[in-house]
Amino acid sequence: MKIAIIGGGISGLATAFYILQEKPEASITLFEKSDSLGGKMKTKEVGGFFFEEGSNGFLSNKPDTLELVKLSGCDDVLLRSDDNARIRYIYKDALHRLPESPKAFLFSPLLTFRGKLRVACEFFVKPKTDESDETLQSFGYRRVGREMTDAFLDAMVAGIFASKPDAISVNAAFPAVVRLERKYGGLFKGMIAKKKKEAGPGGVLMSFEKGVSTFIERLAKSMNIQIKKNLHVKKIEKNGEKYILHVNNEKKEFDTVILSTPAYESANMLREIDSELAKQLDDIEYSPISVVGLGYDTFSHDLNGFGLLSTTSAKKDILGVLWDSSIFKDRAPSGKKSLRVMIGGQRNPELALKSEEELIKIAKEGIKETMGVTDAPTVAYVKRYERGIPNYRVGHNAKMQVLFDKLSEHKGLYLSSNAYFGVGLNDCVGNAKKVALELIKEIA
Ligand SMILES: Cc1cc2nc3c(=O)[nH]c(=O)nc-3n(C[C@H](O)[C@H](O)[C@H](O)COP(=O)(O)OP(=O)(O)OC[C@H]3O[C@@H](n4cnc5c(N)ncnc54)[C@H](O)[C@@H]3O)c2cc1C
């Protein structure tokens, strides 16, 4: 049984790992089009600073990534975020600390008294009676009111998905929150019943020494698979039960193929086999986003916390600023500081693909406007994604049901990436494990 995995991001690597857990003798070849593994999980070192191109890490409140870290023997490079990284800010009309307790919420200037009262009334809001999908905005307006939605939910969805409350499905993007309403009748009722804040981010942010690439490299080395870098799979054909991969003018035959690539890449590879399936994959939208990493020898702000997210109403050109060297101390050389600024998303898609110089300028302006700091960085690093993070639109879950029904017509073909059932690292790893177990069951 020859297995091909296309895509060397966390989804592809984790899928390979879990197949080998069950079947150590499996013959797996992993194709990666770029010269390094990791996909959106990559760290770049510039002048002693470590900048993440994408993912900052993962939350410990879900077991998936932690389990993979332990099973692959990478616990020794695991890094817990600084305790002060729990302090977060929202920039609305000014920089406000995100309230961490009911008392702090009561005194927070982020919402008016009326807005806070509306949030308290959530306890009495009747649950939605049908299971139809809706936007995060519609969910938020129904349950906690406009003010809370336009401040907190708006900033949060920009930070996690680079999206907007009116552009994303609450069912697909925040299933745990929807479950609270369905199961307990409301968010407060659910939180009280569960006695823990399942609806909030929760958990501790975890990463790895010198960045996420450390883990990716170790994970890849822990497996007995063939890794082929710099190989772009252009097309997949079928020959009876076998799949033929077109790679650099060569054809390679496999019994089973797992596509761990972005949906639009998978669509291109599968178009000849199944144009309908390709169309459904093409239909999954992605948000553009750019990351500007800045390193400073001196910085006139204590950076005590995780960073800030801006609201749409603030009308700033930046989505947020992560105070990297405060979250994980080893991201900057001793005595120096580093930040990463997020630009673009569904809020300002046109800004994400500006030139590197323009993006650095926007980032510096954003830092000045939100944090009041004008210090000049000594190093800068820019990563631009035309299609960075999948944006699950309303109806996403129903579409996935149709898409995976169609996929089941092709025995031996699997999809495992962040395009379908969650974009967080925990989601990617959890989904990879499911795909691996399904595959093992089918070939048994
Ligand atoms: C800016 C940003 C910040 C983020 N922050 C966080 C965070 O803090 N926490 C969190 O949990 N998640 C975060 N995420 C999300 C998370 O990083 C991603 O969802 C996850 O890394 C996606 O992994 P993947 O393997 O599914 O896809 P990818 O990482 O996109 O990997 C796909 C791989 O396939 C390769 N490939 C594509 N086409 C082909 C082909 N035809 N042939 C061969 N190879 C191919 C690509 O080169 C790539 O390596 C962030 C994402 C971004 C963009």
Ligand as a Chemical Component Dictionary entry (heavy atoms), coordinates in Angstrom:
data_LIG
# 
_chem_comp.id                   LIG 
_chem_comp.type                 NON-POLYMER 
_chem_comp.pdbx_formal_charge   0 
_chem_comp.three_letter_code    LIG 
# 
loop_
_chem_comp_atom.comp_id 
_chem_comp_atom.atom_id 
_chem_comp_atom.alt_atom_id 
_chem_comp_atom.type_symbol 
_chem_comp_atom.charge 
_chem_comp_atom.model_Cartn_x 
_chem_comp_atom.model_Cartn_y 
_chem_comp_atom.model_Cartn_z 
_chem_comp_atom.pdbx_ordinal 
LIG C1  C1  C 0 -0.995 34.880 9.909  1  
LIG C2  C2  C 0 -1.549 33.628 10.533 2  
LIG C3  C3  C 0 -1.570 33.506 11.923 3  
LIG C4  C4  C 0 -2.068 32.330 12.513 4  
LIG N1  N1  N 0 -2.036 32.220 13.883 5  
LIG C5  C5  C 0 -2.466 31.080 14.466 6  
LIG C6  C6  C 0 -2.334 30.880 15.869 7  
LIG O1  O1  O 0 -1.779 31.726 16.590 8  
LIG N2  N2  N 0 -2.800 29.722 16.404 9  
LIG C7  C7  C 0 -3.366 28.742 15.641 10 
LIG O2  O2  O 0 -3.784 27.709 16.184 11 
LIG N3  N3  N 0 -3.474 28.885 14.303 12 
LIG C8  C8  C 0 -3.036 30.016 13.697 13 
LIG N4  N4  N 0 -3.114 30.166 12.343 14 
LIG C9  C9  C 0 -3.721 29.089 11.558 15 
LIG C10 C10 C 0 -2.798 27.895 11.364 16 
LIG O3  O3  O 0 -1.460 28.328 11.293 17 
LIG C11 C11 C 0 -3.164 27.180 10.051 18 
LIG O4  O4  O 0 -4.538 26.893 10.010 19 
LIG C12 C12 C 0 -2.386 25.871 9.909  20 
LIG O5  O5  O 0 -0.998 26.051 10.089 21 
LIG C13 C13 C 0 -2.687 25.288 8.510  22 
LIG O6  O6  O 0 -2.007 24.090 8.334  23 
LIG P1  P1  P 0 -2.272 23.170 7.060  24 
LIG O7  O7  O 0 -1.256 22.114 7.095  25 
LIG O8  O8  O 0 -3.713 22.766 7.024  26 
LIG O9  O9  O 0 -2.065 24.111 5.792  27 
LIG P2  P2  P 0 -0.770 24.906 5.321  28 
LIG O10 O10 O 0 0.023  25.342 6.478  29 
LIG O11 O11 O 0 -1.265 25.928 4.362  30 
LIG O12 O12 O 0 0.103  23.802 4.551  31 
LIG C14 C14 C 0 -0.147 23.414 3.234  32 
LIG C15 C15 C 0 1.170  22.997 2.606  33 
LIG O13 O13 O 0 0.916  22.458 1.308  34 
LIG C16 C16 C 0 1.923  22.906 0.405  35 
LIG N5  N5  N 0 1.363  22.811 -0.934 36 
LIG C17 C17 C 0 0.331  23.519 -1.453 37 
LIG N6  N6  N 0 0.048  23.109 -2.707 38 
LIG C18 C18 C 0 0.915  22.092 -2.996 39 
LIG C19 C19 C 0 1.085  21.249 -4.122 40 
LIG N7  N7  N 0 0.297  21.364 -5.195 41 
LIG N8  N8  N 0 2.086  20.307 -4.109 42 
LIG C20 C20 C 0 2.880  20.173 -2.996 43 
LIG N9  N9  N 0 2.721  20.961 -1.874 44 
LIG C21 C21 C 0 1.746  21.881 -1.880 45 
LIG C22 C22 C 0 2.205  24.324 0.887  46 
LIG O14 O14 O 0 3.449  24.804 0.421  47 
LIG C23 C23 C 0 2.139  24.155 2.398  48 
LIG O15 O15 O 0 3.389  23.821 2.953  49 
LIG C24 C24 C 0 -2.588 31.307 11.702 50 
LIG C25 C25 C 0 -2.550 31.411 10.310 51 
LIG C26 C26 C 0 -2.032 32.557 9.724  52 
LIG C27 C27 C 0 -1.975 32.664 8.231  53 
# 
loop_
_chem_comp_bond.comp_id 
_chem_comp_bond.atom_id_1 
_chem_comp_bond.atom_id_2 
_chem_comp_bond.value_order 
_chem_comp_bond.pdbx_ordinal 
LIG C1  C2  SING 1  
LIG C2  C3  SING 2  
LIG C2  C26 DOUB 3  
LIG C3  C4  DOUB 4  
LIG C4  N1  SING 5  
LIG C4  C24 SING 6  
LIG N1  C5  DOUB 7  
LIG C5  C6  SING 8  
LIG C5  C8  SING 9  
LIG C6  O1  DOUB 10 
LIG C6  N2  SING 11 
LIG N2  C7  SING 12 
LIG C7  O2  DOUB 13 
LIG C7  N3  SING 14 
LIG N3  C8  DOUB 15 
LIG C8  N4  SING 16 
LIG N4  C9  SING 17 
LIG N4  C24 SING 18 
LIG C9  C10 SING 19 
LIG C10 O3  SING 20 
LIG C10 C11 SING 21 
LIG C11 O4  SING 22 
LIG C11 C12 SING 23 
LIG C12 O5  SING 24 
LIG C12 C13 SING 25 
LIG C13 O6  SING 26 
LIG O6  P1  SING 27 
LIG P1  O7  DOUB 28 
LIG P1  O8  SING 29 
LIG P1  O9  SING 30 
LIG O9  P2  SING 31 
LIG P2  O10 DOUB 32 
LIG P2  O11 SING 33 
LIG P2  O12 SING 34 
LIG O12 C14 SING 35 
LIG C14 C15 SING 36 
LIG C15 O13 SING 37 
LIG C15 C23 SING 38 
LIG O13 C16 SING 39 
LIG C16 N5  SING 40 
LIG C16 C22 SING 41 
LIG N5  C17 SING 42 
LIG N5  C21 SING 43 
LIG C17 N6  DOUB 44 
LIG N6  C18 SING 45 
LIG C18 C19 SING 46 
LIG C18 C21 DOUB 47 
LIG C19 N7  SING 48 
LIG C19 N8  DOUB 49 
LIG N8  C20 SING 50 
LIG C20 N9  DOUB 51 
LIG N9  C21 SING 52 
LIG C22 O14 SING 53 
LIG C22 C23 SING 54 
LIG C23 O15 SING 55 
LIG C24 C25 DOUB 56 
LIG C25 C26 SING 57 
LIG C26 C27 SING 58 
# 
